[in-house]
Amino acid sequence: MEKLELLAQRIDSLIREMVRLREANASLGGEITDLKDELELGRMEKEDLQKQITSNEAARNEACTRIDALIGRIQEALSEAPLPGAGSQEDGGASPAGQE
């Protein structure tokens, strides 16, 4: 009889342990699901940030290209146009001497 009582206690103990392990397993399953959700959100945020970076780089490159073109046009215009003081002196100095 005593052995049957010990066996019953051991079975009860094992059942309680099994219930505890099931609860822990369920809890861990929920935590794993939460972590997977967070990971997916992190991936989505990373993709969004990467898209923003790519977009910003494209806008920056476009701005740099436009600025370079503008600087080129300004430099070209400056190299083609006579300086305000130099052109009138050459014209004024050469004309009277050529007329005489």
C-alpha positions in Angstrom: 0.0 0.0 0.0 2.8 2.4 0.9 4.4 1.9 -2.5 1.1 2.7 -4.2 0.8 5.9 -2.2 4.4 6.9 -3.2 3.6 6.1 -6.8 0.4 8.2 -6.6 2.4 11.2 -5.2 5.0 10.8 -7.8 2.3 10.8 -10.6 0.7 13.9 -9.1 4.1 15.6 -9.0 4.8 14.7 -12.6 1.3 15.9 -13.6 2.0 19.3 -11.9 5.4 19.5 -13.6 3.8 18.8 -16.9 1.1 21.5 -16.4 3.9 24.0 -15.4 5.9 23.1 -18.5 2.9 23.5 -20.7 2.3 26.9 -19.3 5.9 27.9 -19.7 5.8 26.5 -23.3 2.7 28.6 -24.1 4.3 31.7 -22.6 7.5 31.1 -24.6 5.4 30.6 -27.7 3.8 34.0 -27.2 7.2 35.6 -26.6 8.5 34.0 -29.8 5.5 35.3 -31.7 6.1 38.8 -30.3 9.8 38.7 -31.2 8.9 37.6 -34.7 6.5 40.5 -35.1 9.1 42.9 -33.8 11.7 41.5 -36.2 9.3 41.9 -39.1 8.6 45.5 -38.0 12.4 46.1 -37.8 12.8 44.7 -41.3 10.1 46.9 -42.6 11.6 50.0 -40.9 15.0 49.1 -42.3 13.6 48.8 -45.8 11.8 52.2 -45.4 14.9 53.8 -44.1 16.9 52.3 -47.0 14.4 53.7 -49.4 14.6 57.1 -47.8 18.4 57.0 -48.0 18.3 56.1 -51.6 15.8 58.8 -52.4 17.9 61.4 -50.5 21.0 60.3 -52.3 19.2 60.6 -55.7 17.9 64.1 -54.7 21.4 65.1 -53.6 23.0 63.9 -56.8 20.4 65.7 -58.9 21.1 68.9 -56.9 24.8 68.5 -57.3 24.4 68.0 -61.1 22.2 71.1 -61.4 24.6 73.2 -59.4 27.6 72.0 -61.4 25.8 72.8 -64.6 24.9 76.3 -63.3 28.5 76.9 -62.2 29.6 75.8 -65.7 27.2 78.2 -67.4 28.3 81.1 -65.1 32.0 80.4 -65.8 31.3 80.2 -69.5 29.4 83.5 -69.5 32.2 85.1 -67.5 34.9 83.9 -69.9 33.0 85.1 -73.0 32.0 88.5 -71.6 34.6 91.3 -71.6 35.4 92.9 -68.3 33.6 96.1 -67.8 36.6 98.4 -67.5 38.9 96.6 -70.0 36.7 96.6 -73.1 36.0 100.3 -73.0 39.6 101.3 -72.5 40.8 99.2 -75.5 38.0 100.6 -77.7 38.6 104.2 -76.5 42.4 104.1 -76.8 42.5 102.5 -80.2 39.9 104.6 -81.9 41.5 108.1 -81.6 44.9 106.8 -82.5 43.5 105.1 -85.6 41.6 108.2 -86.7 44.6 110.4 -86.6 
